[in-house]
Amino acid sequence: MEYKSFYRTQRNLAIAINQIVDDYWNEKMKEAEFIQCIRVIYANNTEKLVKNNQFTTVVQQQCGKRRLAVVEKILQIK
């Protein structure tokens, strides 16, 4: 499945992250592709995803703790 590299809003970004993580968990996506996809989205949408070394409030509310825990491990945000 193809995903965009750039997102207009935090909400659209959160929806995309949900789809990507769910596809990985449902074995529709290989691990290497999953990691690469998350890194590309982070590189192109950093200001919408992270502020003050934390995920933005909208992203936290839309994605939930479990999904963001996986994303955080990939990006190594502390």
ROSE-272130 format. One record per atom (N, C-alpha, C, O): residue in three letters; atom name; chain; x, y, z; residue number from 1. Coordinates in pm, 1 decimal. Example, Ala and Ser with C-alpha at 12.3 -4.5 7.8 and 13.67 -1.06 7.14 Angstrom:
('ALA'; 'N'; 'A'; (1319.0; -569.0; 780.0); 1)
('ALA'; 'CA'; 'A'; (1230.0; -450.0; 780.0); 1)
('ALA'; 'C'; 'A'; (1320.0; -330.0; 780.0); 1)
('ALA'; 'O'; 'A'; (1423.6; -331.9; 846.5); 1)
('SER'; 'N'; 'A'; (1285.0; -225.0; 708.0); 2)
('SER'; 'CA'; 'A'; (1367.0; -106.0; 714.0); 2)
('SER'; 'C'; 'A'; (1290.0; 3.0; 787.0); 2)
('SER'; 'O'; 'A'; (1340.9; 113.8; 803.9); 2)
# end
This chain:
('MET'; 'N'; 'A'; (83.3; -117.6; 0.0); 1)
('MET'; 'CA'; 'A'; (0.0; 0.0; 0.0); 1)
('MET'; 'C'; 'A'; (88.5; 124.8; 0.0); 1)
('MET'; 'O'; 'A'; (192.3; 127.5; 66.0); 1)
('GLU'; 'N'; 'A'; (48.3; 225.7; -72.2); 2)
('GLU'; 'CA'; 'A'; (123.2; 349.5; -82.9); 2)
('GLU'; 'C'; 'A'; (70.9; 452.6; 17.4); 2)
('GLU'; 'O'; 'A'; (-49.9; 465.5; 37.5); 2)
('TYR'; 'N'; 'A'; (161.4; 524.0; 78.4); 3)
('TYR'; 'CA'; 'A'; (126.6; 630.3; 171.5); 3)
('TYR'; 'C'; 'A'; (191.8; 758.9; 125.6); 3)
('TYR'; 'O'; 'A'; (294.7; 756.4; 58.1); 3)
('LYS'; 'N'; 'A'; (132.1; 871.3; 162.1); 4)
('LYS'; 'CA'; 'A'; (188.3; 1001.3; 129.0); 4)
('LYS'; 'C'; 'A'; (312.5; 1026.6; 213.1); 4)
('LYS'; 'O'; 'A'; (332.6; 963.9; 317.2); 4)
('SER'; 'N'; 'A'; (394.4; 1118.2; 167.0); 5)
('SER'; 'CA'; 'A'; (510.6; 1159.7; 245.0); 5)
('SER'; 'C'; 'A'; (482.4; 1286.5; 323.9); 5)
('SER'; 'O'; 'A'; (544.4; 1310.3; 427.6); 5)
('PHE'; 'N'; 'A'; (389.1; 1368.1; 275.5); 6)
('PHE'; 'CA'; 'A'; (357.2; 1495.2; 339.3); 6)
('PHE'; 'C'; 'A'; (208.9; 1500.0; 372.8); 6)
('PHE'; 'O'; 'A'; (125.2; 1459.2; 292.3); 6)
('TYR'; 'N'; 'A'; (176.1; 1550.0; 492.5); 7)
('TYR'; 'CA'; 'A'; (37.3; 1558.7; 536.3); 7)
('TYR'; 'C'; 'A'; (3.9; 1702.5; 572.1); 7)
('TYR'; 'O'; 'A'; (88.6; 1776.7; 621.7); 7)
('ARG'; 'N'; 'A'; (-120.6; 1740.9; 546.3); 8)
('ARG'; 'CA'; 'A'; (-164.8; 1878.6; 565.9); 8)
('ARG'; 'C'; 'A'; (-189.9; 1909.9; 712.7); 8)
('ARG'; 'O'; 'A'; (-152.2; 2017.1; 760.0); 8)
('THR'; 'N'; 'A'; (-252.3; 1818.7; 785.2); 9)
('THR'; 'CA'; 'A'; (-288.2; 1845.9; 924.5); 9)
('THR'; 'C'; 'A'; (-237.0; 1735.7; 1016.3); 9)
('THR'; 'O'; 'A'; (-200.2; 1627.0; 971.8); 9)
('GLN'; 'N'; 'A'; (-235.8; 1766.4; 1144.2); 10)
('GLN'; 'CA'; 'A'; (-196.4; 1666.5; 1244.1); 10)
('GLN'; 'C'; 'A'; (-295.2; 1550.0; 1245.0); 10)
('GLN'; 'O'; 'A'; (-256.1; 1435.1; 1265.3); 10)
('ARG'; 'N'; 'A'; (-421.0; 1579.6; 1223.5); 11)
('ARG'; 'CA'; 'A'; (-523.5; 1475.4; 1223.6); 11)
('ARG'; 'C'; 'A'; (-502.4; 1378.5; 1107.3); 11)
('ARG'; 'O'; 'A'; (-511.8; 1257.1; 1125.2); 11)
('ASN'; 'N'; 'A'; (-473.9; 1431.7; 988.6); 12)
('ASN'; 'CA'; 'A'; (-446.3; 1345.3; 872.9); 12)
('ASN'; 'C'; 'A'; (-321.3; 1261.3; 896.4); 12)
('ASN'; 'O'; 'A'; (-315.8; 1144.1; 859.0); 12)
('LEU'; 'N'; 'A'; (-222.6; 1321.9; 958.0); 13)
('LEU'; 'CA'; 'A'; (-100.0; 1250.3; 990.9); 13)
('LEU'; 'C'; 'A'; (-127.9; 1136.5; 1088.8); 13)
('LEU'; 'O'; 'A'; (-76.6; 1025.8; 1072.1); 13)
('ALA'; 'N'; 'A'; (-208.5; 1163.5; 1190.0); 14)
('ALA'; 'CA'; 'A'; (-242.9; 1060.9; 1289.2); 14)
('ALA'; 'C'; 'A'; (-320.2; 945.7; 1225.6); 14)
('ALA'; 'O'; 'A'; (-296.4; 829.6; 1258.9); 14)
('ILE'; 'N'; 'A'; (-411.4; 976.4; 1135.5); 15)
('ILE'; 'CA'; 'A'; (-487.4; 871.9; 1066.0); 15)
('ILE'; 'C'; 'A'; (-393.4; 783.7; 985.6); 15)
('ILE'; 'O'; 'A'; (-407.8; 661.5; 984.5); 15)
('ALA'; 'N'; 'A'; (-297.5; 845.6; 918.3); 16)
('ALA'; 'CA'; 'A'; (-200.5; 769.1; 839.1); 16)
('ALA'; 'C'; 'A'; (-114.7; 679.3; 928.1); 16)
('ALA'; 'O'; 'A'; (-89.0; 563.9; 893.7); 16)
('ILE'; 'N'; 'A'; (-70.9; 731.5; 1041.1); 17)
('ILE'; 'CA'; 'A'; (9.3; 650.9; 1134.1); 17)
('ILE'; 'C'; 'A'; (-72.0; 532.3; 1184.3); 17)
('ILE'; 'O'; 'A'; (-20.5; 420.8; 1193.3); 17)
('ASN'; 'N'; 'A'; (-198.1; 555.7; 1216.7); 18)
('ASN'; 'CA'; 'A'; (-285.4; 446.4; 1259.7); 18)
('ASN'; 'C'; 'A'; (-293.5; 337.9; 1153.4); 18)
('ASN'; 'O'; 'A'; (-282.2; 219.3; 1184.6); 18)
('GLN'; 'N'; 'A'; (-312.9; 377.5; 1028.6); 19)
('GLN'; 'CA'; 'A'; (-323.9; 280.3; 919.6); 19)
('GLN'; 'C'; 'A'; (-194.2; 203.0; 900.7); 19)
('GLN'; 'O'; 'A'; (-196.1; 81.8; 879.3); 19)
('ILE'; 'N'; 'A'; (-82.4; 272.5; 908.5); 20)
('ILE'; 'CA'; 'A'; (47.1; 207.6; 888.8); 20)
('ILE'; 'C'; 'A'; (74.4; 106.3; 999.4); 20)
('ILE'; 'O'; 'A'; (112.2; -7.6; 972.0); 20)
('VAL'; 'N'; 'A'; (55.2; 147.7; 1124.2); 21)
('VAL'; 'CA'; 'A'; (80.9; 57.1; 1237.1); 21)
('VAL'; 'C'; 'A'; (-16.2; -61.7; 1232.6); 21)
('VAL'; 'O'; 'A'; (24.1; -175.7; 1255.8); 21)
('ASP'; 'N'; 'A'; (-142.6; -35.1; 1203.1); 22)
('ASP'; 'CA'; 'A'; (-240.3; -143.7; 1194.7); 22)
('ASP'; 'C'; 'A'; (-207.3; -240.5; 1081.7); 22)
('ASP'; 'O'; 'A'; (-222.2; -361.7; 1097.9); 22)
('ASP'; 'N'; 'A'; (-163.0; -188.8; 968.2); 23)
('ASP'; 'CA'; 'A'; (-122.0; -276.1; 858.2); 23)
('ASP'; 'C'; 'A'; (-4.1; -363.6; 899.8); 23)
('ASP'; 'O'; 'A'; (0.8; -481.7; 865.4); 23)
('TYR'; 'N'; 'A'; (89.2; -307.3; 972.2); 24)
('TYR'; 'CA'; 'A'; (203.3; -385.3; 1020.5); 24)
('TYR'; 'C'; 'A'; (156.1; -493.3; 1118.7); 24)
('TYR'; 'O'; 'A'; (196.7; -609.0; 1108.3); 24)
('TRP'; 'N'; 'A'; (71.7; -455.6; 1212.6); 25)
('TRP'; 'CA'; 'A'; (22.3; -551.7; 1311.0); 25)
('TRP'; 'C'; 'A'; (-61.5; -661.8; 1246.1); 25)
('TRP'; 'O'; 'A'; (-61.7; -775.4; 1293.4); 25)
('ASN'; 'N'; 'A'; (-132.2; -629.1; 1138.7); 26)
('ASN'; 'CA'; 'A'; (-214.2; -727.2; 1068.0); 26)
('ASN'; 'C'; 'A'; (-136.9; -801.7; 959.7); 26)
('ASN'; 'O'; 'A'; (-194.8; -873.2; 877.9); 26)
('GLU'; 'N'; 'A'; (-5.1; -783.5; 960.7); 27)
('GLU'; 'CA'; 'A'; (87.0; -851.1; 869.7); 27)
('GLU'; 'C'; 'A'; (58.7; -821.9; 722.2); 27)
('GLU'; 'O'; 'A'; (80.4; -907.0; 635.9); 27)
('LYS'; 'N'; 'A'; (10.5; -701.7; 694.8); 28)
('LYS'; 'CA'; 'A'; (-8.9; -657.5; 557.0); 28)
('LYS'; 'C'; 'A'; (114.7; -583.4; 507.0); 28)
('LYS'; 'O'; 'A'; (125.0; -550.6; 388.8); 28)
('MET'; 'N'; 'A'; (208.7; -557.4; 598.3); 29)
('MET'; 'CA'; 'A'; (328.7; -482.1; 565.8); 29)
('MET'; 'C'; 'A'; (448.1; -548.7; 633.6); 29)
('MET'; 'O'; 'A'; (439.1; -591.5; 748.6); 29)
('LYS'; 'N'; 'A'; (558.8; -557.0; 562.3); 30)
('LYS'; 'CA'; 'A'; (680.4; -615.2; 619.9); 30)
('LYS'; 'C'; 'A'; (746.5; -514.9; 713.3); 30)
('LYS'; 'O'; 'A'; (725.3; -394.2; 702.2); 30)
('GLU'; 'N'; 'A'; (826.2; -566.5; 804.8); 31)
('GLU'; 'CA'; 'A'; (886.6; -482.4; 907.4); 31)
('GLU'; 'C'; 'A'; (977.3; -374.3; 848.8); 31)
('GLU'; 'O'; 'A'; (971.2; -259.3; 892.4); 31)
('ALA'; 'N'; 'A'; (1060.1; -408.0; 752.4); 32)
('ALA'; 'CA'; 'A'; (1150.9; -309.7; 692.8); 32)
('ALA'; 'C'; 'A'; (1072.4; -197.3; 624.7); 32)
('ALA'; 'O'; 'A'; (1109.7; -80.4; 635.4); 32)
('GLU'; 'N'; 'A'; (965.6; -231.6; 555.9); 33)
('GLU'; 'CA'; 'A'; (881.6; -132.0; 490.3); 33)
('GLU'; 'C'; 'A'; (812.9; -43.6; 594.1); 33)
('GLU'; 'O'; 'A'; (800.8; 77.4; 575.2); 33)
('PHE'; 'N'; 'A'; (768.8; -104.0; 702.1); 34)
('PHE'; 'CA'; 'A'; (703.5; -31.6; 811.3); 34)
('PHE'; 'C'; 'A'; (798.4; 72.0; 871.6); 34)
('PHE'; 'O'; 'A'; (762.0; 188.4; 888.1); 34)
('ILE'; 'N'; 'A'; (918.6; 29.2; 903.9); 35)
('ILE'; 'CA'; 'A'; (1017.4; 118.3; 965.2); 35)
('ILE'; 'C'; 'A'; (1051.8; 232.2; 870.0); 35)
('ILE'; 'O'; 'A'; (1057.8; 348.0; 911.4); 35)
('GLN'; 'N'; 'A'; (1074.3; 200.3; 743.2); 36)
('GLN'; 'CA'; 'A'; (1106.7; 303.0; 644.7); 36)
('GLN'; 'C'; 'A'; (993.5; 404.1; 629.7); 36)
('GLN'; 'O'; 'A'; (1018.0; 524.4; 621.5); 36)
('CYS'; 'N'; 'A'; (871.9; 356.3; 626.1); 37)
('CYS'; 'CA'; 'A'; (754.5; 442.2; 611.2); 37)
('CYS'; 'C'; 'A'; (742.4; 539.2; 729.1); 37)
('CYS'; 'O'; 'A'; (717.2; 658.0; 708.7); 37)
('ILE'; 'N'; 'A'; (759.7; 491.2; 849.0); 38)
('ILE'; 'CA'; 'A'; (752.5; 575.9; 968.8); 38)
('ILE'; 'C'; 'A'; (863.1; 680.8; 965.6); 38)
('ILE'; 'O'; 'A'; (839.0; 797.0; 998.2); 38)
('ARG'; 'N'; 'A'; (983.2; 641.4; 926.9); 39)
('ARG'; 'CA'; 'A'; (1094.8; 735.8; 922.5); 39)
('ARG'; 'C'; 'A'; (1074.4; 844.8; 817.6); 39)
('ARG'; 'O'; 'A'; (1107.9; 960.8; 841.7); 39)
('VAL'; 'N'; 'A'; (1020.4; 808.9; 702.6); 40)
('VAL'; 'CA'; 'A'; (993.6; 907.4; 597.2); 40)
('VAL'; 'C'; 'A'; (887.5; 1006.7; 643.9); 40)
('VAL'; 'O'; 'A'; (902.4; 1127.5; 625.8); 40)
('ILE'; 'N'; 'A'; (781.9; 955.6; 703.1); 41)
('ILE'; 'CA'; 'A'; (675.6; 1043.4; 753.1); 41)
('ILE'; 'C'; 'A'; (731.0; 1137.0; 860.9); 41)
('ILE'; 'O'; 'A'; (698.1; 1255.6; 861.9); 41)
('TYR'; 'N'; 'A'; (812.7; 1086.2; 949.5); 42)
('TYR'; 'CA'; 'A'; (872.4; 1169.6; 1054.1); 42)
('TYR'; 'C'; 'A'; (962.6; 1277.4; 994.3); 42)
('TYR'; 'O'; 'A'; (956.5; 1393.3; 1035.2); 42)
('ALA'; 'N'; 'A'; (1045.1; 1239.7; 899.0); 43)
('ALA'; 'CA'; 'A'; (1138.3; 1334.5; 837.8); 43)
('ALA'; 'C'; 'A'; (1064.8; 1448.3; 767.0); 43)
('ALA'; 'O'; 'A'; (1110.7; 1562.5; 769.2); 43)
('ASN'; 'N'; 'A'; (952.5; 1418.2; 704.9); 44)
('ASN'; 'CA'; 'A'; (879.8; 1517.7; 627.0); 44)
('ASN'; 'C'; 'A'; (773.0; 1593.4; 704.9); 44)
('ASN'; 'O'; 'A'; (723.1; 1695.4; 657.4); 44)
('ASN'; 'N'; 'A'; (737.0; 1545.5; 823.6); 45)
('ASN'; 'CA'; 'A'; (628.7; 1606.3; 901.0); 45)
('ASN'; 'C'; 'A'; (666.0; 1625.3; 1047.7); 45)
('ASN'; 'O'; 'A'; (580.2; 1616.7; 1135.5); 45)
('THR'; 'N'; 'A'; (791.5; 1650.5; 1073.6); 46)
('THR'; 'CA'; 'A'; (840.4; 1658.2; 1211.6); 46)
('THR'; 'C'; 'A'; (761.6; 1757.2; 1295.7); 46)
('THR'; 'O'; 'A'; (724.9; 1726.8; 1409.3); 46)
('GLU'; 'N'; 'A'; (735.0; 1876.1; 1240.9); 47)
('GLU'; 'CA'; 'A'; (667.0; 1980.5; 1318.7); 47)
('GLU'; 'C'; 'A'; (523.1; 1944.1; 1351.8); 47)
('GLU'; 'O'; 'A'; (468.2; 1995.6; 1449.3); 47)
('LYS'; 'N'; 'A'; (461.1; 1857.7; 1274.4); 48)
('LYS'; 'CA'; 'A'; (323.5; 1815.1; 1301.6); 48)
('LYS'; 'C'; 'A'; (318.8; 1694.9; 1395.8); 48)
('LYS'; 'O'; 'A'; (216.1; 1668.1; 1458.2); 48)
('LEU'; 'N'; 'A'; (429.7; 1623.5; 1405.4); 49)
('LEU'; 'CA'; 'A'; (433.1; 1500.3; 1483.6); 49)
('LEU'; 'C'; 'A'; (489.7; 1521.7; 1624.4); 49)
('LEU'; 'O'; 'A'; (440.1; 1462.8; 1720.5); 49)
('VAL'; 'N'; 'A'; (592.8; 1605.3; 1637.0); 50)
('VAL'; 'CA'; 'A'; (663.9; 1618.5; 1764.1); 50)
('VAL'; 'C'; 'A'; (683.7; 1765.5; 1799.0); 50)
('VAL'; 'O'; 'A'; (721.4; 1846.7; 1714.5); 50)
('LYS'; 'N'; 'A'; (657.2; 1798.3; 1926.8); 51)
('LYS'; 'CA'; 'A'; (690.4; 1928.8; 1981.9); 51)
('LYS'; 'C'; 'A'; (748.2; 1906.6; 2121.3); 51)
('LYS'; 'O'; 'A'; (692.8; 1831.0; 2201.2); 51)
('ASN'; 'N'; 'A'; (858.6; 1972.4; 2149.2); 52)
('ASN'; 'CA'; 'A'; (925.8; 1960.3; 2279.4); 52)
('ASN'; 'C'; 'A'; (955.9; 1814.6; 2314.3); 52)
('ASN'; 'O'; 'A'; (936.2; 1772.2; 2428.2); 52)
('ASN'; 'N'; 'A'; (1003.0; 1739.2; 2217.1); 53)
('ASN'; 'CA'; 'A'; (1039.1; 1597.8; 2234.0); 53)
('ASN'; 'C'; 'A'; (922.9; 1510.1; 2279.6); 53)
('ASN'; 'O'; 'A'; (945.2; 1405.4; 2340.4); 53)
('GLN'; 'N'; 'A'; (799.5; 1551.2; 2251.4); 54)
('GLN'; 'CA'; 'A'; (680.6; 1471.0; 2278.9); 54)
('GLN'; 'C'; 'A'; (591.5; 1475.3; 2156.1); 54)
('GLN'; 'O'; 'A'; (594.3; 1571.2; 2078.9); 54)
('PHE'; 'N'; 'A'; (512.7; 1370.5; 2139.0); 55)
('PHE'; 'CA'; 'A'; (415.2; 1372.4; 2031.2); 55)
('PHE'; 'C'; 'A'; (313.9; 1482.2; 2059.0); 55)
('PHE'; 'O'; 'A'; (280.1; 1508.7; 2174.4); 55)
('THR'; 'N'; 'A'; (265.6; 1545.9; 1953.4); 56)
('THR'; 'CA'; 'A'; (167.6; 1652.2; 1970.7); 56)
('THR'; 'C'; 'A'; (39.2; 1595.9; 2031.2); 56)
('THR'; 'O'; 'A'; (12.2; 1476.2; 2021.5); 56)
('THR'; 'N'; 'A'; (-38.0; 1681.9; 2092.5); 57)
('THR'; 'CA'; 'A'; (-160.3; 1640.7; 2161.1); 57)
('THR'; 'C'; 'A'; (-258.2; 1572.7; 2066.6); 57)
('THR'; 'O'; 'A'; (-316.2; 1470.0; 2101.5); 57)
('VAL'; 'N'; 'A'; (-277.2; 1628.0; 1948.6); 58)
('VAL'; 'CA'; 'A'; (-371.1; 1569.7; 1852.3); 58)
('VAL'; 'C'; 'A'; (-326.7; 1429.1; 1815.0); 58)
('VAL'; 'O'; 'A'; (-408.6; 1337.4; 1810.0); 58)
('VAL'; 'N'; 'A'; (-197.8; 1411.5; 1789.0); 59)
('VAL'; 'CA'; 'A'; (-145.9; 1279.9; 1752.1); 59)
('VAL'; 'C'; 'A'; (-163.5; 1182.2; 1868.1); 59)
('VAL'; 'O'; 'A'; (-201.4; 1067.1; 1846.6); 59)
('GLN'; 'N'; 'A'; (-136.5; 1226.7; 1990.0); 60)
('GLN'; 'CA'; 'A'; (-153.7; 1139.2; 2106.6); 60)
('GLN'; 'C'; 'A'; (-298.5; 1094.2; 2120.9); 60)
('GLN'; 'O'; 'A'; (-325.5; 976.9; 2146.8); 60)
('GLN'; 'N'; 'A'; (-391.2; 1187.4; 2104.0); 61)
('GLN'; 'CA'; 'A'; (-533.3; 1154.9; 2119.8); 61)
('GLN'; 'C'; 'A'; (-581.9; 1061.3; 2009.8); 61)
('GLN'; 'O'; 'A'; (-661.2; 971.0; 2036.4); 61)
('GLN'; 'N'; 'A'; (-536.4; 1081.1; 1888.9); 62)
('GLN'; 'CA'; 'A'; (-584.8; 1002.5; 1775.2); 62)
('GLN'; 'C'; 'A'; (-520.3; 864.7; 1767.0); 62)
('GLN'; 'O'; 'A'; (-586.0; 767.9; 1728.5); 62)
('CYS'; 'N'; 'A'; (-392.0; 854.6; 1802.8); 63)
('CYS'; 'CA'; 'A'; (-318.7; 728.8; 1782.6); 63)
('CYS'; 'C'; 'A'; (-322.7; 635.3; 1903.4); 63)
('CYS'; 'O'; 'A'; (-332.1; 513.6; 1887.0); 63)
('GLY'; 'N'; 'A'; (-315.7; 689.4; 2021.1); 64)
('GLY'; 'CA'; 'A'; (-315.8; 605.5; 2140.6); 64)
('GLY'; 'C'; 'A'; (-175.7; 562.7; 2180.9); 64)
('GLY'; 'O'; 'A'; (-80.5; 575.2; 2103.9); 64)
('LYS'; 'N'; 'A'; (-165.0; 512.5; 2302.3); 65)
('LYS'; 'CA'; 'A'; (-35.7; 480.0; 2362.1); 65)
('LYS'; 'C'; 'A'; (35.6; 364.3; 2293.5); 65)
('LYS'; 'O'; 'A'; (156.6; 371.2; 2271.8); 65)
('ARG'; 'N'; 'A'; (-36.1; 259.0; 2259.2); 66)
('ARG'; 'CA'; 'A'; (28.9; 140.8; 2202.1); 66)
('ARG'; 'C'; 'A'; (92.5; 169.3; 2066.9); 66)
('ARG'; 'O'; 'A'; (206.2; 129.8; 2041.3); 66)
('ARG'; 'N'; 'A'; (18.8; 237.9; 1981.0); 67)
('ARG'; 'CA'; 'A'; (73.8; 269.8; 1849.2); 67)
('ARG'; 'C'; 'A'; (193.4; 363.2; 1862.0); 67)
('ARG'; 'O'; 'A'; (296.1; 343.5; 1797.1); 67)
('LEU'; 'N'; 'A'; (179.2; 464.6; 1946.0); 68)
('LEU'; 'CA'; 'A'; (287.7; 561.7; 1960.5); 68)
('LEU'; 'C'; 'A'; (409.8; 501.4; 2029.2); 68)
('LEU'; 'O'; 'A'; (521.8; 547.2; 2006.4); 68)
('ALA'; 'N'; 'A'; (390.5; 400.8; 2111.9); 69)
('ALA'; 'CA'; 'A'; (504.5; 333.3; 2173.5); 69)
('ALA'; 'C'; 'A'; (591.0; 267.2; 2066.0); 69)
('ALA'; 'O'; 'A'; (713.8; 271.1; 2073.5); 69)
('VAL'; 'N'; 'A'; (527.1; 207.2; 1967.2); 70)
('VAL'; 'CA'; 'A'; (600.6; 143.4; 1857.8); 70)
('VAL'; 'C'; 'A'; (671.9; 249.7; 1774.2); 70)
('VAL'; 'O'; 'A'; (789.2; 234.2; 1740.1); 70)
('VAL'; 'N'; 'A'; (601.3; 356.6; 1741.7); 71)
('VAL'; 'CA'; 'A'; (659.8; 465.1; 1662.3); 71)
('VAL'; 'C'; 'A'; (776.7; 527.7; 1737.6); 71)
('VAL'; 'O'; 'A'; (880.0; 557.9; 1677.8); 71)
('GLU'; 'N'; 'A'; (761.2; 546.8; 1866.1); 72)
('GLU'; 'CA'; 'A'; (865.9; 606.6; 1948.5); 72)
('GLU'; 'C'; 'A'; (992.1; 520.3; 1948.4); 72)
('GLU'; 'O'; 'A'; (1103.1; 573.2; 1943.7); 72)
('LYS'; 'N'; 'A'; (976.3; 390.9; 1953.3); 73)
('LYS'; 'CA'; 'A'; (1092.9; 301.8; 1950.2); 73)
('LYS'; 'C'; 'A'; (1165.5; 310.3; 1816.7); 73)
('LYS'; 'O'; 'A'; (1288.4; 304.5; 1812.0); 73)
('ILE'; 'N'; 'A'; (1090.7; 324.0; 1709.3); 74)
('ILE'; 'CA'; 'A'; (1152.3; 336.0; 1577.3); 74)
('ILE'; 'C'; 'A'; (1229.5; 467.3; 1567.4); 74)
('ILE'; 'O'; 'A'; (1342.4; 469.6; 1518.3); 74)
('LEU'; 'N'; 'A'; (1169.2; 575.9; 1613.6); 75)
('LEU'; 'CA'; 'A'; (1229.4; 708.0; 1601.0); 75)
('LEU'; 'C'; 'A'; (1324.8; 740.6; 1714.5); 75)
('LEU'; 'O'; 'A'; (1403.3; 834.8; 1704.0); 75)
('GLN'; 'N'; 'A'; (1319.4; 665.0; 1822.0); 76)
('GLN'; 'CA'; 'A'; (1402.5; 683.4; 1940.8); 76)
('GLN'; 'C'; 'A'; (1390.4; 825.0; 1995.7); 76)
('GLN'; 'O'; 'A'; (1490.0; 893.1; 2020.2); 76)
('ILE'; 'N'; 'A'; (1265.7; 867.3; 2014.1); 77)
('ILE'; 'CA'; 'A'; (1237.0; 998.6; 2072.3); 77)
('ILE'; 'C'; 'A'; (1235.7; 985.5; 2223.9); 77)
('ILE'; 'O'; 'A'; (1170.3; 896.6; 2278.5); 77)
('LYS'; 'N'; 'A'; (1304.8; 1070.3; 2288.9); 78)
('LYS'; 'CA'; 'A'; (1306.4; 1069.7; 2436.5); 78)
('LYS'; 'C'; 'A'; (1280.8; 1207.0; 2488.4); 78)
('LYS'; 'O'; 'A'; (1278.1; 1227.6; 2609.7); 78)
# end
